[in-house]
Amino acid sequence: LYILFLAVLHGMEGQNYTNLITLQTIILAIFPTALYWLGRSMRSREAGLAAGLLAIFRELNTIAATPLTEVSHSKMLMTDSMTGLGICLFCLAVFRWLRKTEIRPVRAVLVGGFLGMLTLLRSQVLLFLPVVLVFLFLQRRINRKDIVKEAAFFTLGLVLAVSPWVIRNGLRTGDFALDQPSQAAIMAQRYASSVEEAQNTKIAASTGNVSAHIWQYTMAHPLDVAGFVSAHFMNNELATLEVLPLRASLTDYHDNFQVSTLFWLDGINGIYGWQWVLLIINLLLISIGIGSAWAKWQWAGLLPLMFQIAYALSSALGRISGWRFIQPVDWVGYFYFALGFAEICVWVFAASGLSLRPREKNTRELPPLRNISPAWISASAGVILLTGMLLPAAEWIVPQRYTPEVQMKAAEIAEDSFLLEQAIGSTQQFMEQPLAVRMVGRALYPRWYKAGAGEPGSGWAAYKPQQEAHLGFMMVGPFGEQQMVLTIPQSPDQFTHASDVIVYGCRKTGYIDVRLVVGYSHPEPFVYVSGNPSSRCDPLP
């Protein structure tokens, strides 16, 4: 779903990433407002305002820490911030639904559809389904038969939202699943007793094989699974707690105005002396906030907490935790902190005899609900189904860019270049080699490096250090995502980001050794030849 969102933004702004980030930031700016409304609904305006301000300060600090460490925030094209916004809005929708005292079938269908769309954004939120159903039975004081009906409407909305995408995947791949089977297989490989075993485990990319491997390993090694799941779960809980400040230095103000040190890396292990007092205060305020929500709303007041626990458990089951893997729900910690802070303020003002608006009582009388017409239920279900169809329908609506005709035209332009023969010799003879490739697509993120220079680590092959100066870029299109390396002594003048190109090259381990690249979509096509032109493709190293 996030890819569709980015496609819409690219359709509006093209390759202008500054405008893309601005549009995304405008949407993500709803998050502090959503927290305010959730806090206001559960406690008071003051609690909502405190939670919203904490969200803003946290985002500012995360952006400021970008040059120092790995982060995920609203200025990046990542799903974490958008998922956090979606979960907060979903929590608000479920809370306002559960606090009603009578059956609301239309709202149940819409909220279920909301969860379905959120599942298409981050599939692990599917674990919210049992949470909502359990809380529906615990919170409502109506006929059990009506509760079952409402639960069925909620589940219907969820199914209608995800079924178009699941059916599309089944028809395309034969595997009726939400995510790519290859991603699920990578997660299943983590169910191993050692890193070496995980690396040597080969699992066919299908839901059945993935489920069978996880089940068999869990049955054979239950203590190991319980150990790593509980360890990652606790790490998620600690990461949620560590969002709140544990430092208040009276002598060192450096990080108060500009983040300049990695003071947070030690986490709980780095706490010493009086910092334990701050940790205890944070825990106390969170506990008071949870108690305040329970006192007013009973089970509905625990919704954010249970969503955080469910999400933390879902990532722990995948053997990942902390950082961006818990970020979409780490706001729950400072949300209850804000509720607890507001409650303490009420106590202090009440004890001092000063006037402060007390906590609002849940005494509002709701008008009796009229009978809902089946037409409204059908209409809401139809809206959810049509919304769920947007994702697979996008493949039909958006025209194919690199049609066979476009690829043929690109090849003709390349054939007209006098540098083609210098680079690869005869096209026919070159393409007869098993490792030779001719690909058409869009070149992304071109970057030139001097000999021996490149990006450290085990990232994309196109940007790793090479013995000779090279231009690294990615290419996407009908051949999927490809890593490209063009040996060239100096930085090219015309090779721009998001150029439509045709590439002739040879397959290497992890990348394509480019012999010729032609940008055919420009008024004046650009052509670059490898510094080591050859008509032969050597065997893989």
C-alpha positions as CSV (number, residue, x, y, z in Angstrom):
1,L,0.0,0.0,0.0
2,Y,2.9,2.4,0.8
3,I,4.3,1.7,-2.7
4,L,1.0,2.8,-4.2
5,F,1.1,5.9,-2.0
6,L,4.6,6.7,-3.3
7,A,3.5,6.1,-6.9
8,V,0.7,8.7,-6.5
9,L,3.2,11.2,-5.1
10,H,5.6,10.5,-8.0
11,G,2.8,11.0,-10.4
12,M,2.1,14.4,-8.9
13,E,5.7,15.6,-8.5
14,G,7.8,13.4,-10.7
15,Q,11.3,12.8,-9.4
16,N,11.4,15.9,-7.2
17,Y,12.2,14.3,-3.9
18,T,12.0,17.5,-2.0
19,N,8.4,17.9,-2.9
20,L,7.7,14.2,-2.3
21,I,9.0,14.5,1.2
22,T,7.1,17.7,1.8
23,L,3.8,16.0,0.7
24,Q,4.5,13.0,2.9
25,T,5.4,15.3,5.9
26,I,2.1,17.1,5.5
27,I,0.2,13.8,5.8
28,L,2.3,12.5,8.7
29,A,1.7,15.8,10.5
30,I,-1.7,14.3,11.3
31,F,0.1,12.1,13.8
32,P,0.4,14.6,16.7
33,T,-3.2,15.6,16.1
34,A,-4.4,12.0,16.2
35,L,-2.5,11.5,19.5
36,Y,-4.2,14.6,20.8
37,W,-7.7,13.3,19.9
38,L,-6.9,9.9,21.4
39,G,-5.6,11.5,24.6
40,R,-8.6,13.9,24.8
41,S,-11.0,11.0,24.3
42,M,-9.4,8.9,27.0
43,R,-8.5,11.5,29.5
44,S,-8.6,15.2,28.8
45,R,-7.4,18.0,26.5
46,E,-4.3,18.5,28.6
47,A,-3.3,14.8,28.2
48,G,-3.9,14.9,24.5
49,L,-1.8,18.1,24.2
50,A,1.0,16.6,26.2
51,A,1.1,13.5,24.0
52,G,1.0,15.5,20.8
53,L,3.9,17.7,22.0
54,L,6.0,14.7,23.0
55,A,5.5,13.2,19.5
56,I,6.7,16.4,17.9
57,F,9.8,16.6,20.1
58,R,10.6,13.0,19.5
59,E,10.4,13.5,15.7
60,L,12.6,16.6,15.9
61,N,15.3,14.7,17.8
62,T,15.1,11.8,15.4
63,I,15.6,14.0,12.4
64,A,18.5,15.8,14.2
65,A,20.2,12.4,14.8
66,T,20.1,11.5,11.1
67,P,23.8,12.2,10.5
68,L,24.9,10.1,13.5
69,T,23.1,6.8,13.3
70,E,20.4,4.8,11.5
71,V,17.0,6.4,11.9
72,S,13.5,6.3,10.4
73,H,11.4,9.4,10.4
74,S,9.0,11.5,8.3
75,K,11.8,12.8,6.0
76,M,12.5,9.3,4.8
77,L,10.5,7.2,2.3
78,M,10.0,4.3,4.8
79,T,6.8,2.7,6.1
80,D,7.5,3.1,9.8
81,S,6.1,6.6,10.4
82,M,3.1,5.9,8.1
83,T,2.4,2.7,10.0
84,G,2.6,4.5,13.3
85,L,0.0,7.1,12.1
86,G,-2.2,4.3,10.8
87,I,-2.1,2.4,14.1
88,C,-2.8,5.5,16.1
89,L,-5.8,6.4,13.9
90,F,-7.0,2.7,14.1
91,C,-6.7,2.8,17.9
92,L,-8.8,5.9,18.0
93,A,-11.4,4.4,15.7
94,V,-11.6,1.2,17.7
95,F,-11.8,3.1,21.0
96,R,-14.7,5.3,19.8
97,W,-16.4,2.2,18.5
98,L,-16.1,0.1,21.7
99,R,-17.3,2.8,24.0
100,K,-20.7,2.7,22.4
101,T,-23.3,0.7,24.3
102,E,-25.2,-0.7,21.4
103,I,-24.4,-2.7,18.3
104,R,-23.0,-0.6,15.4
105,P,-22.7,-2.8,12.3
106,V,-21.8,-0.1,9.9
107,R,-19.0,1.2,12.1
108,A,-17.8,-2.4,12.7
109,V,-17.5,-3.0,9.0
110,L,-15.6,0.3,8.4
111,V,-13.2,-0.3,11.4
112,G,-12.6,-3.9,10.1
113,G,-11.8,-2.5,6.7
114,F,-9.5,0.0,8.3
115,L,-7.5,-2.8,9.8
116,G,-7.5,-4.6,6.5
117,M,-5.9,-1.6,4.7
118,L,-3.5,-1.2,7.6
119,T,-2.5,-4.9,7.1
120,L,-1.7,-4.1,3.5
121,L,0.7,-1.5,4.8
122,R,2.4,-3.7,7.5
123,S,1.1,-7.3,7.6
124,Q,2.0,-7.9,11.2
125,V,-0.8,-5.7,12.4
126,L,-3.0,-8.7,11.6
127,L,-2.3,-9.7,15.2
128,F,-4.6,-6.8,16.2
129,L,-7.6,-8.9,15.1
130,P,-7.8,-11.2,18.2
131,V,-7.1,-8.2,20.4
132,V,-10.2,-6.3,19.0
133,L,-12.4,-9.4,19.2
134,V,-11.5,-10.1,22.8
135,F,-12.0,-6.5,23.8
136,L,-15.3,-6.4,22.1
137,F,-16.6,-9.3,24.3
138,L,-15.0,-7.8,27.4
139,Q,-16.1,-4.2,27.0
140,R,-19.7,-4.6,25.7
141,R,-22.6,-5.1,28.1
142,I,-25.1,-6.1,25.5
143,N,-26.6,-9.4,24.3
144,R,-23.9,-12.0,23.4
145,K,-25.7,-12.7,20.2
146,D,-25.4,-9.1,19.1
147,I,-21.7,-9.1,20.1
148,V,-21.1,-12.1,17.8
149,K,-22.9,-10.3,15.0
150,E,-20.8,-7.2,15.4
151,A,-17.6,-9.3,15.5
152,A,-18.7,-10.9,12.3
153,F,-19.3,-7.5,10.7
154,F,-15.8,-6.4,11.8
155,T,-14.2,-9.6,10.4
156,L,-16.2,-9.1,7.2
157,G,-14.7,-5.6,6.7
158,L,-11.2,-7.0,7.2
159,V,-11.7,-9.8,4.7
160,L,-13.2,-7.5,2.1
161,A,-10.2,-5.2,2.4
162,V,-7.5,-7.8,2.0
163,S,-9.1,-10.3,-0.3
164,P,-8.5,-8.5,-3.6
165,W,-4.8,-8.4,-3.0
166,V,-4.6,-12.0,-1.7
167,I,-6.6,-13.2,-4.7
168,R,-4.3,-11.2,-7.1
169,N,-1.2,-12.8,-5.4
170,G,-2.8,-16.3,-5.7
171,L,-3.5,-15.8,-9.4
172,R,-0.1,-14.4,-10.2
173,T,2.1,-16.7,-8.0
174,G,-0.1,-19.6,-7.0
175,D,0.4,-18.6,-3.3
176,F,-2.6,-16.9,-1.7
177,A,-0.7,-14.7,0.8
178,L,-0.4,-11.1,1.8
179,D,3.4,-10.7,1.5
180,Q,6.0,-11.9,-0.9
181,P,6.7,-15.6,-0.2
182,S,10.4,-14.8,-0.5
183,Q,10.1,-12.3,2.4
184,A,8.3,-15.0,4.5
185,A,11.1,-17.5,3.7
186,I,13.7,-15.1,4.9
187,M,11.9,-14.8,8.2
188,A,11.4,-18.5,8.5
189,Q,15.2,-19.0,8.0
190,R,15.7,-17.3,11.4
191,Y,14.1,-20.3,13.1
192,A,17.5,-22.0,13.4
193,S,19.9,-22.8,16.3
194,S,22.8,-20.9,14.8
195,V,23.7,-18.3,12.2
196,E,25.5,-20.9,10.1
197,E,22.4,-23.2,10.2
198,A,20.2,-20.3,9.2
199,Q,22.4,-19.4,6.2
200,N,22.5,-23.0,5.0
201,T,18.7,-23.5,5.4
202,K,17.0,-23.4,2.1
203,I,13.2,-22.9,2.2
204,A,11.0,-22.8,-0.9
205,A,9.2,-19.5,-1.2
206,S,5.6,-20.6,-0.4
207,T,3.4,-20.1,2.5
208,G,3.0,-23.8,3.1
209,N,6.7,-24.5,3.2
210,V,7.4,-21.5,5.4
211,S,4.6,-22.5,7.9
212,A,5.8,-26.1,7.9
213,H,9.4,-25.1,8.7
214,I,8.4,-22.8,11.5
215,W,6.1,-25.4,13.0
216,Q,8.6,-28.2,12.8
217,Y,11.4,-26.2,14.3
218,T,9.1,-24.9,17.1
219,M,8.0,-28.5,18.0
220,A,11.6,-29.7,17.9
221,H,13.1,-26.8,19.9
222,P,10.4,-25.2,22.0
223,L,12.7,-23.8,24.6
224,D,14.9,-22.1,22.0
225,V,11.9,-20.5,20.3
226,A,10.5,-19.4,23.7
227,G,13.9,-18.0,24.6
228,F,14.4,-15.8,21.5
229,V,10.8,-14.7,21.3
230,S,10.8,-13.6,24.9
231,A,14.2,-11.9,24.5
232,H,13.1,-9.9,21.5
233,F,9.7,-9.1,23.2
234,M,11.5,-7.7,26.2
235,N,13.8,-5.7,24.0
236,N,10.8,-4.2,22.3
237,E,9.3,-3.2,25.6
238,L,12.6,-1.7,26.8
239,A,12.9,0.2,23.5
240,T,9.4,1.6,24.0
241,L,10.4,2.8,27.5
242,E,13.7,4.3,26.3
243,V,11.9,6.8,24.1
244,L,11.3,8.8,27.3
245,P,14.3,10.8,28.6
246,L,16.6,9.4,31.2
247,R,19.0,12.3,31.2
248,A,18.6,15.8,32.8
249,S,22.2,17.1,33.1
250,L,22.6,20.5,34.7
251,T,26.1,20.9,33.3
252,D,26.1,19.4,29.8
253,Y,23.7,21.1,27.4
254,H,25.2,20.0,24.1
255,D,22.5,17.5,23.2
256,N,19.7,19.8,24.4
257,F,20.1,22.1,21.4
258,Q,21.8,19.8,18.8
259,V,22.2,16.1,18.9
260,S,26.0,15.5,18.8
261,T,26.6,12.3,20.7
262,L,25.2,8.7,20.5
263,F,24.1,8.9,24.2
264,W,21.1,6.5,23.6
265,L,23.0,3.5,22.3
266,D,23.7,1.9,25.7
267,G,19.9,2.0,26.5
268,I,19.0,0.6,29.9
269,N,22.5,-0.8,30.3
270,G,23.9,2.8,30.3
271,I,21.8,3.9,33.2
272,Y,23.7,4.8,36.4
273,G,23.2,6.7,39.6
274,W,20.3,9.0,39.9
275,Q,19.1,8.1,36.3
276,W,17.4,5.2,37.9
277,V,15.2,7.7,39.7
278,L,14.1,9.1,36.4
279,L,13.4,5.6,35.1
280,I,11.2,4.9,38.1
281,I,9.4,8.2,37.7
282,N,8.7,7.4,34.1
283,L,7.4,3.9,35.0
284,L,5.3,5.5,37.8
285,L,3.7,8.0,35.4
286,I,3.0,5.3,32.8
287,S,1.4,3.2,35.4
288,I,-0.8,6.0,36.7
289,G,-1.8,6.7,33.1
290,I,-2.8,3.1,32.5
291,G,-4.7,3.2,35.8
292,S,-6.4,6.4,34.8
293,A,-7.5,5.0,31.5
294,W,-8.8,1.8,33.1
295,A,-10.7,3.7,35.8
296,K,-12.6,5.7,33.2
297,W,-13.1,3.2,30.3
298,Q,-12.2,-0.2,31.7
299,W,-11.0,-2.5,28.9
300,A,-11.3,0.1,26.2
301,G,-8.7,2.2,28.1
302,L,-6.1,-0.6,27.6
303,L,-6.4,-0.7,23.8
304,P,-3.2,1.2,23.1
305,L,-1.3,-1.0,25.6
306,M,-2.6,-4.2,24.1
307,F,-1.9,-3.1,20.5
308,Q,1.7,-2.3,21.6
309,I,2.0,-5.7,23.2
310,A,0.6,-7.5,20.1
311,Y,2.9,-5.6,17.8
312,A,5.9,-6.2,20.0
313,L,5.1,-9.9,20.0
314,S,4.6,-10.1,16.2
315,S,8.1,-8.7,15.5
316,A,9.5,-11.0,18.3
317,L,8.1,-14.0,16.5
318,G,10.1,-12.9,13.4
319,R,13.2,-12.7,15.6
320,I,13.6,-9.0,15.2
321,S,13.2,-6.2,17.7
322,G,14.0,-2.6,18.7
323,W,14.6,0.4,16.5
324,R,12.3,0.7,13.5
325,F,10.8,-2.7,14.2
326,I,8.9,-1.3,17.2
327,Q,8.8,2.3,16.2
328,P,5.1,2.2,14.9
329,V,3.9,1.6,18.4
330,D,6.6,3.1,20.7
331,W,4.4,6.1,21.1
332,V,2.2,4.1,23.4
333,G,4.8,4.5,26.2
334,Y,4.8,8.3,26.2
335,F,1.1,8.4,25.5
336,Y,0.3,6.7,28.8
337,F,3.1,8.9,30.3
338,A,1.1,12.0,29.2
339,L,-2.1,10.5,30.7
340,G,-0.3,9.9,34.0
341,F,1.1,13.4,34.0
342,A,-2.3,14.9,33.4
343,E,-3.7,12.8,36.3
344,I,-0.9,13.9,38.6
345,C,-1.7,17.6,37.7
346,V,-5.3,17.1,38.7
347,W,-4.3,15.5,42.1
348,V,-1.8,18.4,42.8
349,F,-4.3,21.1,42.0
350,A,-7.1,19.4,43.9
351,A,-4.9,19.0,47.0
352,S,-3.9,22.7,46.8
353,G,-7.5,23.8,46.5
354,L,-6.8,25.5,43.1
355,S,-9.3,25.3,40.3
356,L,-8.5,22.9,37.5
357,R,-11.0,21.1,35.3
358,P,-11.3,17.6,36.8
359,R,-11.3,14.5,34.8
360,E,-14.4,14.2,32.7
361,K,-16.9,11.6,33.9
362,N,-18.3,9.1,31.5
363,T,-21.9,10.2,32.1
364,R,-22.9,11.4,28.7
365,E,-26.3,10.0,27.7
366,L,-26.3,8.7,24.1
367,P,-29.5,8.9,22.1
368,P,-31.1,5.6,21.3
369,L,-29.8,4.1,18.1
370,R,-32.2,3.7,15.3
371,N,-32.4,0.5,13.4
372,I,-29.7,0.4,10.7
373,S,-30.9,-0.3,7.2
374,P,-29.2,-3.3,5.5
375,A,-28.6,-0.9,2.6
376,W,-26.1,1.1,4.8
377,I,-24.3,-2.1,5.8
378,S,-24.1,-3.2,2.2
379,A,-22.9,0.3,1.1
380,S,-20.1,0.3,3.8
381,A,-19.0,-3.2,2.7
382,G,-19.0,-2.1,-0.9
383,V,-16.8,0.9,-0.1
384,I,-14.3,-1.3,1.7
385,L,-14.2,-3.8,-1.1
386,L,-13.6,-1.0,-3.7
387,T,-10.9,0.5,-1.5
388,G,-9.2,-2.9,-1.3
389,M,-9.3,-3.3,-5.0
390,L,-7.3,-0.1,-5.5
391,L,-4.1,-1.9,-5.1
392,P,-4.5,-4.6,-7.7
393,A,-6.4,-2.3,-10.0
394,A,-3.4,0.1,-10.0
395,E,-1.6,-2.5,-12.2
396,W,-4.4,-2.2,-14.8
397,I,-4.9,1.6,-14.5
398,V,-1.3,2.6,-14.7
399,P,0.0,2.1,-18.2
400,Q,3.0,-0.2,-18.7
401,R,6.1,2.0,-19.3
402,Y,8.5,-0.5,-20.9
403,T,6.3,-2.2,-23.5
404,P,7.9,-4.5,-26.1
405,E,7.6,-1.6,-28.6
406,V,9.5,0.7,-26.2
407,Q,12.2,-1.8,-25.7
408,M,12.5,-2.3,-29.5
409,K,12.8,1.4,-30.0
410,A,15.5,1.7,-27.3
411,A,17.4,-1.1,-29.0
412,E,17.2,0.7,-32.4
413,I,18.5,3.9,-30.8
414,A,21.4,1.9,-29.3
415,E,22.1,0.2,-32.7
416,D,22.4,3.6,-34.3
417,S,25.3,4.6,-31.9
418,F,28.7,4.3,-33.5
419,L,30.1,3.3,-30.0
420,L,28.1,0.1,-29.9
421,E,30.6,-1.9,-32.0
422,Q,33.5,-0.5,-29.9
423,A,31.7,-1.6,-26.7
424,I,30.4,-5.1,-27.5
425,G,31.2,-5.8,-31.2
426,S,28.3,-7.6,-33.0
427,T,25.1,-7.4,-31.0
428,Q,23.9,-10.8,-32.2
429,Q,27.2,-12.6,-31.3
430,F,27.3,-10.7,-28.0
431,M,23.8,-11.7,-27.0
432,E,24.4,-15.4,-27.9
433,Q,26.6,-15.7,-24.8
434,P,24.8,-17.2,-21.8
435,L,25.9,-14.4,-19.4
436,A,25.2,-11.5,-21.8
437,V,22.2,-9.3,-21.0
438,R,20.3,-6.5,-22.7
439,M,18.0,-4.7,-20.3
440,V,15.7,-1.6,-20.6
441,G,14.6,0.3,-17.5
442,R,15.0,3.3,-15.3
443,A,18.4,4.2,-13.9
444,L,18.2,5.4,-10.3
445,Y,20.7,6.9,-7.9
446,P,23.8,7.1,-10.2
447,R,27.0,7.8,-8.2
448,W,30.6,7.9,-9.4
449,Y,33.5,6.7,-7.3
450,K,37.3,6.9,-7.7
451,A,39.3,3.7,-7.8
452,G,39.0,1.8,-4.5
453,A,36.3,4.1,-3.3
454,G,32.7,3.2,-2.5
455,E,30.2,2.7,0.3
456,P,31.4,0.5,3.2
457,G,29.4,-2.4,4.5
458,S,27.5,-5.2,2.8
459,G,25.0,-3.0,1.0
460,W,24.1,-2.7,-2.7
461,A,26.8,-4.1,-5.0
462,A,26.7,-1.2,-7.3
463,Y,28.1,1.1,-4.7
464,K,30.8,-1.1,-3.2
465,P,34.5,-0.3,-3.8
466,Q,35.9,-1.5,-7.1
467,Q,39.5,-1.7,-8.3
468,E,38.9,0.9,-11.0
469,A,36.9,4.1,-11.0
470,H,33.2,3.3,-11.7
471,L,29.7,4.6,-11.9
472,G,27.2,2.6,-9.8
473,F,23.5,2.8,-10.3
474,M,20.4,0.8,-9.8
475,M,17.9,-0.1,-12.6
476,V,14.3,-1.0,-12.2
477,G,11.8,-2.1,-14.8
478,P,10.6,-5.3,-16.5
479,F,13.8,-7.1,-15.3
480,G,13.2,-6.3,-11.7
481,E,15.8,-4.5,-9.6
482,Q,19.3,-4.7,-10.9
483,Q,22.7,-3.5,-9.6
484,M,24.8,-1.9,-12.4
485,V,28.5,-1.2,-12.4
486,L,30.0,0.8,-15.3
487,T,33.8,1.2,-15.3
488,I,34.5,4.8,-16.4
489,P,37.5,7.0,-15.6
490,Q,35.6,10.2,-14.8
491,S,32.1,11.3,-13.7
492,P,29.7,11.4,-16.6
493,D,28.1,14.8,-17.5
494,Q,24.7,13.8,-18.8
495,F,23.8,10.7,-16.7
496,T,21.0,11.9,-14.6
497,H,18.8,10.3,-12.0
498,A,15.6,8.6,-13.3
499,S,16.8,8.4,-16.9
500,D,15.3,5.7,-19.1
501,V,18.2,3.6,-20.4
502,I,19.1,0.5,-22.3
503,V,22.1,-1.5,-20.9
504,Y,24.3,-4.1,-22.6
505,G,26.4,-6.0,-20.1
506,C,27.5,-9.3,-18.5
507,R,26.2,-10.9,-15.4
508,K,28.6,-11.0,-12.4
509,T,28.0,-12.1,-8.8
510,G,25.5,-9.7,-7.5
511,Y,25.6,-7.1,-10.3
512,I,25.8,-6.4,-14.0
513,D,29.1,-5.4,-15.5
514,V,27.9,-2.7,-17.9
515,R,29.6,-2.5,-21.3
516,L,27.3,0.1,-22.9
517,V,24.5,2.3,-21.5
518,V,22.3,4.5,-23.7
519,G,19.9,7.1,-22.3
520,Y,17.3,7.0,-25.1
521,S,14.5,9.2,-23.6
522,H,16.5,12.5,-23.7
523,P,16.2,14.8,-26.8
524,E,19.9,14.0,-27.3
525,P,20.5,10.4,-26.3
526,F,23.6,10.0,-24.1
527,V,26.0,7.0,-24.6
528,Y,28.7,5.8,-22.2
529,V,31.1,2.9,-22.9
530,S,32.9,0.9,-20.3
531,G,36.6,1.7,-19.8
532,N,37.2,-2.0,-20.4
533,P,35.2,-2.7,-23.6
534,S,35.0,-6.3,-24.7
535,S,32.7,-8.5,-26.7
536,R,33.3,-11.4,-24.3
537,C,31.5,-12.2,-21.1
538,D,33.9,-14.0,-18.7
539,P,32.6,-16.6,-16.3
540,L,31.3,-15.5,-13.0
541,P,34.1,-14.8,-10.5
